[in-house]
């Protein structure tokens, strides 16, 4: 990675961290609490990453990260998680389905980031070690971040940056 790309990635991660800090501070805001009390909040049911290379992304999340496949077809793969549903899908299929040109082209880089939550630092460390041994590119080893999460950042084959997270309670 050249110096310019490294600087850009560092700025993206910093912007992401600042965004998370703002969201955490908003959560403690009384208006925010009242809104969620009255409206019961909005739950995320499904997160999908769209890709041009379904096989490569499937292999990554299934074999390198260890997520179990619960449903798949030629355009879509869904993985088992303990929270909301997580899937990957083909961009071309979505273009044909929705006729939206934003699904066309080759995208690389940190377009989306998912935080995979764990119940202990040891679980984060264990998966970090397994994934590192499976040649996953980590941008940061697990460490305690300023927002009080023990976190390791890694890239998927499309360049999206995700996190292994343990949040102390």
Secondary structure, DSSP 8 states (H G I E B T S, - for coil): --HHHHHHHHHHHHHHHHHHHHHHHHHT-HHHHHHHHHH------EEEEEES-HHHHHHIIIIIS---EEEEETTEEEE--SSSEEEEEEHHHHHHHH--GGG-S---S-S---EEEESSHHHHHHHHHHHHHTT--EEEEEEE-TTSEEEEEEE-TT--EEEEEEE--
